[in-house]
């Protein structure tokens, strides 16, 4: 069996599904998913429906909240799609960029909006231009609520002078620190304040038909504003110009490259690999498809076992290995148990992407408990599952332990908690 095929399914995909055919050309398998449009059937929850649910929840306070029902529906569709998608590399990219642009349930009543945010602002752009993804993210109601920009008012705007309300800098700060140029790029507090002023008026019309993004010019701070040495005019167009400037800034290319290499190659990104991906982003105007293709070409991305699976990664890989076709009801509970509740990162910087973020002793014990729990639900031959899921990556010591296990459940638990399955 081809080691590269199994590595492609684990590193660039979401794990082999049952005994699905192995790609005969692993690199071509990954690259084809970048060239082709996203497959039909991906979850596409509606942003307007999420806003209507949130509006109703605020006004009428139904029990349970309508947003909760949308979250349960959207989360089930999201996890189930990960189990069956014919383009798992594209889905991994959706996960990656959704984490880069984290919107978390811990930041407000967003249960009905995170799924639509991923569907509208992330999924269509994973092989497009970063500038287009950034604009879609910054205009999406989920992000405007999560980082409080919907309530940011220009102090000298008509609304600001009448109400005395002022800037909220959360979105501007996180956009610079996390989404674009990154820490160490040289931006100052003055840049943050100026950027926040540029973004005033970027808000939401809950009363619209349909409800959605609205630029409120009477809440927008008047005048031109300087950001990282560049001056931008007032108005919504000034904000769009600032986003395109930030999206194509050399520091942004370096920041994005570092994150991509960390995710696909190693916890400590090799500088040469980072420079390679940053160069592709710079040379293509931020083409994420080209950058992803360049990542596939990095030799380090094909070295097995250098990345520890996150809990979400582990859950999906386990269910795919066991050929489960729909996300089971306990899936959300399992993610909470494993320490990565779905769409609920503690901070705007999202979930960590290093082994150290997930490998604490208690966390590893919970992985073993998870493996034992899920192993009792699926009647599969453990040795066959091990061979299908890991192929030549299956170590002799693990194979022997599976063969000698006292029960089928014990054997499957040994497989799912083995070092080679825990890593991708």
C-alpha positions as CSV (number, residue, x, y, z in Angstrom):
1,X,0.0,0.0,0.0
2,X,1.1,3.5,-0.8
3,X,2.2,5.4,2.3
4,X,1.7,8.7,0.5
5,X,-2.0,7.9,-0.1
6,X,-2.6,7.4,3.6
7,X,-0.7,10.5,4.4
8,X,-2.7,12.5,1.9
9,X,-6.0,11.3,3.5
10,X,-4.8,12.1,7.0
11,X,-2.8,15.4,6.5
12,X,-4.8,17.0,3.7
13,X,-8.1,15.2,4.2
14,X,-10.1,14.2,7.3
15,X,-9.0,10.5,7.5
16,X,-9.9,7.6,5.3
17,X,-13.6,6.8,5.2
18,X,-14.0,3.0,5.8
19,X,-12.3,1.2,2.9
20,X,-12.9,3.9,0.3
21,X,-10.6,3.7,-2.7
22,X,-7.2,5.1,-2.1
23,X,-6.0,7.9,-4.4
24,X,-3.7,6.5,-7.0
25,X,-2.1,9.9,-7.4
26,X,-2.1,11.4,-3.9
27,X,-0.8,14.9,-4.9
28,X,-3.2,15.0,-7.8
29,X,-6.0,14.0,-5.5
30,X,-5.3,17.0,-3.3
31,X,-4.7,19.5,-6.2
32,X,-7.8,18.4,-8.1
33,X,-9.9,19.6,-5.1
34,X,-8.4,23.0,-5.4
35,X,-9.0,23.3,-9.1
36,X,-12.7,22.2,-9.0
37,X,-15.6,24.2,-7.4
38,X,-16.8,23.0,-4.1
39,X,-19.0,19.9,-4.4
40,X,-22.8,20.2,-4.2
41,X,-24.4,19.3,-0.9
42,X,-22.3,21.3,1.5
43,X,-24.3,23.0,4.3
44,X,-25.7,26.4,3.3
45,X,-27.7,27.8,6.2
46,X,-29.1,31.3,5.6
47,X,-27.7,34.3,7.4
48,X,-31.1,36.1,7.2
49,X,-32.8,33.2,8.9
50,X,-30.2,33.4,11.7
51,X,-30.8,37.1,12.1
52,X,-34.6,36.7,12.2
53,X,-34.2,34.0,14.8
54,X,-32.0,36.3,16.9
55,X,-34.4,39.2,16.5
56,X,-37.3,36.9,17.7
57,X,-35.2,35.6,20.6
58,X,-34.5,39.1,21.8
59,X,-38.1,40.3,21.5
60,X,-40.2,37.3,22.5
61,X,-37.7,35.2,24.5
62,X,-39.1,31.8,23.3
63,X,-38.1,28.7,25.2
64,X,-35.9,27.1,23.9
65,X,-34.5,30.0,21.8
66,X,-34.9,29.7,18.1
67,X,-31.2,30.3,17.7
68,X,-30.5,27.1,19.7
69,X,-32.6,25.1,17.3
70,X,-30.7,26.5,14.3
71,X,-27.4,25.7,16.0
72,X,-28.3,22.1,16.6
73,X,-29.4,21.8,12.9
74,X,-26.4,23.6,11.5
75,X,-23.9,21.8,13.7
76,X,-25.3,18.4,12.7
77,X,-25.1,19.3,9.1
78,X,-21.6,20.6,9.4
79,X,-20.3,17.5,11.2
80,X,-22.2,15.1,8.9
81,X,-20.8,16.8,5.8
82,X,-17.3,16.2,7.2
83,X,-18.1,12.5,7.3
84,X,-19.3,12.2,3.7
85,X,-17.8,15.1,1.7
86,X,-16.1,14.0,-1.6
87,X,-13.7,16.8,-1.2
88,X,-12.1,16.5,2.3
89,X,-9.1,18.7,1.5
90,X,-11.5,21.6,0.7
91,X,-13.3,20.9,4.0
92,X,-10.1,20.9,5.9
93,X,-9.4,24.3,4.4
94,X,-12.9,25.4,5.5
95,X,-12.0,24.4,9.0
96,X,-8.7,26.1,8.9
97,X,-10.0,29.5,7.7
98,X,-13.0,29.3,10.0
99,X,-10.6,29.0,12.9
100,X,-8.4,31.8,11.5
101,X,-11.5,34.0,11.5
102,X,-13.0,32.7,14.7
103,X,-16.5,33.5,15.6
104,X,-17.4,31.9,18.9
105,X,-20.6,31.1,20.7
106,X,-18.9,32.3,23.9
107,X,-19.0,35.9,22.5
108,X,-22.8,36.3,22.3
109,X,-26.1,34.9,21.0
110,X,-24.6,33.6,17.8
111,X,-26.1,30.1,17.7
112,X,-28.0,30.7,14.5
113,X,-25.2,32.7,12.8
114,X,-22.0,30.7,13.0
115,X,-23.1,28.1,10.5
116,X,-24.2,30.8,8.1
117,X,-21.0,32.7,8.6
118,X,-18.9,29.6,7.6
119,X,-21.2,29.0,4.6
120,X,-21.2,32.6,3.3
121,X,-17.9,34.1,4.4
122,X,-15.5,31.1,4.5
123,X,-16.6,28.2,2.3
124,X,-16.9,30.1,-1.1
125,X,-13.5,31.7,-0.7
126,X,-11.1,28.9,0.4
127,X,-9.5,28.7,-3.0
128,X,-10.2,32.4,-4.0
129,X,-8.5,35.6,-3.1
130,X,-7.8,36.4,0.6
131,X,-9.1,39.9,0.1
132,X,-12.5,38.6,-0.9
133,X,-12.6,36.3,2.1
134,X,-11.6,39.2,4.4
135,X,-14.3,41.5,3.0
136,X,-16.9,38.8,3.4
137,X,-15.8,38.1,6.9
138,X,-15.8,41.7,8.0
139,X,-19.2,42.4,6.5
140,X,-20.9,39.3,8.0
141,X,-23.3,40.0,10.9
142,X,-21.8,37.1,13.0
143,X,-18.4,38.9,13.0
144,X,-19.9,42.3,13.5
145,X,-21.8,41.0,16.6
146,X,-19.0,38.9,17.9
147,X,-16.4,41.6,18.0
148,X,-18.9,44.4,18.7
149,X,-18.5,46.5,15.6
150,X,-22.2,46.8,15.1
151,X,-22.2,49.0,18.3
152,X,-19.1,51.1,17.3
153,X,-20.0,54.7,16.7
154,X,-17.9,57.5,15.3
155,X,-17.6,60.1,18.1
156,X,-17.9,63.0,15.6
157,X,-20.6,61.3,13.6
158,X,-24.2,62.6,13.8
159,X,-25.1,59.6,16.0
160,X,-22.0,60.0,18.1
161,X,-22.6,63.8,18.8
162,X,-26.3,63.1,19.6
163,X,-25.7,60.1,21.9
164,X,-22.2,60.6,23.3
165,X,-21.3,57.0,22.2
166,X,-17.9,56.2,20.7
167,X,-15.6,53.7,19.2
168,X,-15.4,50.0,19.9
169,X,-11.9,48.9,18.9
170,X,-12.4,45.1,19.2
171,X,-12.8,44.3,15.6
172,X,-10.1,46.6,14.4
173,X,-7.6,45.2,17.0
174,X,-8.3,41.6,16.2
175,X,-8.4,42.2,12.5
176,X,-4.8,43.6,12.7
177,X,-3.5,41.2,15.3
178,X,-5.1,38.0,14.2
179,X,-6.6,38.2,10.8
180,X,-4.1,40.2,8.7
181,X,-0.7,41.7,9.5
182,X,-0.2,40.0,12.9
183,X,1.7,40.9,16.0
184,X,5.2,42.1,15.4
185,X,4.2,43.8,12.1
186,X,4.7,47.3,13.6
187,X,1.1,48.5,14.0
188,X,0.5,50.8,16.9
189,X,-2.5,51.8,19.1
190,X,-2.9,54.8,16.8
191,X,-3.4,52.4,13.9
192,X,-6.0,50.4,15.9
193,X,-8.0,53.6,16.7
194,X,-7.8,54.9,13.2
195,X,-8.8,51.5,11.8
196,X,-11.8,51.4,14.2
197,X,-12.8,54.8,12.9
198,X,-12.6,53.5,9.3
199,X,-14.9,50.6,10.3
200,X,-17.6,52.7,12.0
201,X,-21.0,52.4,10.4
202,X,-20.3,48.7,9.4
203,X,-23.4,47.4,11.1
204,X,-26.6,45.3,10.7
205,X,-30.1,46.1,9.7
206,X,-32.3,43.7,11.7
207,X,-35.4,45.2,10.2
208,X,-34.4,44.7,6.6
209,X,-36.2,42.4,4.2
210,X,-34.0,40.4,4.4
211,X,-32.0,41.5,7.4
212,X,-28.3,41.7,6.9
213,X,-25.2,44.0,6.6
214,X,-25.9,47.7,6.5
215,X,-23.5,50.6,6.3
216,X,-24.9,53.3,8.6
217,X,-23.4,56.5,7.3
218,X,-24.7,58.6,10.1
219,X,-22.7,56.5,12.6
220,X,-19.5,56.7,10.5
221,X,-16.6,58.8,11.7
222,X,-16.1,61.6,9.2
223,X,-12.8,62.5,7.5
224,X,-9.9,60.6,6.1
225,X,-7.9,58.2,8.3
226,X,-4.3,56.9,8.3
227,X,-3.5,53.2,8.7
228,X,0.0,51.8,8.6
229,X,1.2,54.8,6.7
230,X,-1.6,54.9,4.1
231,X,-4.5,57.4,4.0
232,X,-8.1,56.2,3.4
233,X,-11.1,58.3,2.5
234,X,-14.3,58.4,4.6
235,X,-17.3,56.2,3.8
236,X,-17.8,52.6,3.1
237,X,-15.5,52.6,0.2
238,X,-12.7,53.8,2.4
239,X,-13.2,50.7,4.6
240,X,-13.2,48.4,1.6
241,X,-10.0,50.0,0.4
242,X,-8.4,49.5,3.8
243,X,-9.3,45.9,3.8
244,X,-7.8,45.3,0.4
245,X,-4.7,47.1,1.5
246,X,-4.4,44.9,4.6
247,X,-5.2,41.7,2.7
248,X,-2.2,42.3,0.3
249,X,0.3,43.6,2.9
250,X,3.6,41.7,3.0
251,X,3.1,41.2,6.7
252,X,-0.3,39.6,6.1
253,X,1.3,37.2,3.6
254,X,3.9,36.2,6.1
255,X,1.4,35.8,8.9
256,X,-1.0,33.6,6.7
257,X,2.0,31.6,5.4
258,X,3.1,30.9,9.0
259,X,-0.3,29.6,10.0
260,X,-0.7,27.5,6.9
261,X,2.7,25.8,7.3
262,X,2.0,25.2,11.0
263,X,-1.2,23.5,10.2
264,X,0.0,21.3,7.3
265,X,3.7,20.8,8.1
266,X,4.9,21.2,11.7
267,X,4.1,22.9,15.0
268,X,7.3,25.0,14.5
269,X,7.0,26.2,10.9
270,X,10.3,25.9,9.0
271,X,11.2,29.4,7.9
272,X,12.1,28.3,4.4
273,X,8.6,26.8,4.0
274,X,7.0,30.0,5.4
275,X,9.0,32.1,3.0
276,X,7.9,29.9,0.1
277,X,4.2,30.2,0.8
278,X,4.4,33.9,1.6
279,X,6.1,34.4,-1.8
280,X,3.3,32.6,-3.5
281,X,0.7,34.8,-1.8
282,X,2.6,37.9,-2.7
283,X,3.1,36.8,-6.3
284,X,-0.5,35.9,-6.9
285,X,-2.3,38.7,-5.1
286,X,-3.3,36.6,-2.2
287,X,-4.6,33.5,-4.2
288,X,-5.4,31.0,-1.5
289,X,-5.8,28.2,-4.0
290,X,-2.3,28.8,-5.2
291,X,-1.0,29.0,-1.7
292,X,-2.7,25.7,-0.8
293,X,-1.2,24.0,-3.9
294,X,2.2,25.3,-2.8
295,X,1.7,23.7,0.6
296,X,0.9,20.4,-1.1
297,X,4.3,20.6,-2.8
298,X,6.2,21.1,0.5
299,X,8.1,17.9,1.4
300,X,7.4,18.3,5.1
301,X,3.7,18.1,4.5
302,X,4.2,14.5,3.5
303,X,6.0,13.4,6.7
304,X,3.6,11.3,8.8
305,X,2.8,11.9,12.4
306,X,4.2,15.4,12.8
307,X,0.8,16.9,13.8
308,X,-1.4,15.8,16.7
309,X,-5.1,15.7,15.7
310,X,-7.3,18.3,17.5
311,X,-10.4,16.9,19.2
312,X,-12.6,17.8,16.3
313,X,-10.1,16.2,13.9
314,X,-10.0,13.1,16.0
315,X,-13.8,12.8,16.3
316,X,-14.3,13.0,12.5
317,X,-11.4,10.8,11.7
318,X,-12.7,8.2,14.1
319,X,-16.2,8.3,12.7
320,X,-14.9,8.1,9.1
321,X,-12.7,5.1,10.0
322,X,-15.7,3.4,11.4
323,X,-17.7,4.3,8.2
324,X,-20.4,6.3,10.1
325,X,-22.5,8.3,7.7
326,X,-24.3,10.8,10.0
327,X,-23.0,12.7,13.0
328,X,-24.4,10.8,16.0
329,X,-26.3,12.8,18.7
330,X,-23.5,12.5,21.3
331,X,-21.0,14.2,18.9
332,X,-21.4,17.7,20.4
333,X,-21.1,16.2,23.9
334,X,-17.9,14.3,22.8
335,X,-16.3,17.5,21.6
336,X,-17.1,19.2,24.9
337,X,-15.6,16.2,26.7
338,X,-12.5,16.4,24.6
339,X,-12.0,20.1,25.2
340,X,-13.1,21.6,21.9
341,X,-16.8,22.4,21.9
342,X,-17.9,23.1,18.4
343,X,-17.7,26.8,17.4
344,X,-16.9,27.9,21.0
345,X,-13.3,28.9,21.1
346,X,-12.5,30.7,24.3
347,X,-10.9,33.7,22.6
348,X,-10.9,35.4,19.1
349,X,-7.5,33.7,18.3
350,X,-9.3,30.4,17.9
351,X,-8.2,26.9,18.8
352,X,-4.5,26.2,19.1
353,X,-2.7,24.3,16.4
354,X,0.2,22.8,18.3
355,X,0.4,19.5,20.1
356,X,1.1,21.3,23.3
357,X,-2.4,22.8,23.1
358,X,-4.0,19.4,23.3
359,X,-1.6,17.0,24.9
360,X,-2.0,17.7,28.6
361,X,-2.3,14.5,30.7
362,X,-6.0,15.0,31.5
363,X,-6.8,15.7,27.8
364,X,-5.0,12.6,26.7
365,X,-6.9,10.5,29.2
366,X,-10.1,11.9,27.9
367,X,-9.1,10.8,24.4
368,X,-8.7,7.2,25.7
369,X,-12.1,7.5,27.3
370,X,-13.6,8.8,24.1
371,X,-12.0,5.9,22.1
372,X,-13.5,3.3,24.5
373,X,-16.9,4.9,24.4
374,X,-17.1,5.1,20.6
375,X,-15.6,1.6,20.2
376,X,-18.6,0.1,21.9
377,X,-21.1,1.5,19.4
378,X,-19.9,0.1,16.1
379,X,-19.6,-3.6,15.4
380,X,-16.5,-3.7,13.1
381,X,-13.6,-6.0,12.8
382,X,-10.8,-4.1,14.6
383,X,-7.9,-5.5,12.5
384,X,-9.7,-4.7,9.2
385,X,-10.5,-1.1,10.5
386,X,-6.8,-0.7,11.5
387,X,-5.5,-1.8,8.1
388,X,-8.0,0.3,6.2
389,X,-7.5,3.5,8.3
390,X,-3.7,3.4,8.7
391,X,-2.3,1.0,6.1
392,X,1.6,1.1,6.3
393,X,1.4,3.6,9.1
394,X,0.1,0.9,11.5
395,X,2.9,0.0,13.8
396,X,3.5,-3.7,14.5
397,X,3.2,-3.1,18.2
398,X,-0.3,-1.6,17.7
399,X,-1.3,-4.4,15.3
400,X,-0.2,-7.0,17.9
401,X,-2.1,-5.3,20.7
402,X,-5.3,-5.2,18.6
403,X,-5.0,-8.9,17.8
404,X,-4.4,-9.8,21.5
405,X,-7.2,-7.5,22.9
406,X,-9.7,-9.2,25.2
407,X,-12.7,-7.9,23.2
408,X,-13.7,-6.2,20.0
409,X,-14.4,-3.0,21.9
410,X,-11.0,-3.1,23.6
411,X,-9.3,-3.7,20.2
412,X,-11.1,-0.8,18.6
413,X,-10.3,1.5,21.6
414,X,-6.6,0.5,21.3
415,X,-6.7,1.5,17.6
416,X,-8.4,4.8,18.1
417,X,-6.1,5.8,21.0
418,X,-2.9,4.6,19.4
419,X,-0.2,7.2,18.7
420,X,-0.4,6.7,14.9
421,X,-4.2,7.3,14.8
422,X,-4.0,10.3,17.2
423,X,-1.6,11.9,14.8
424,X,-2.0,12.9,11.2
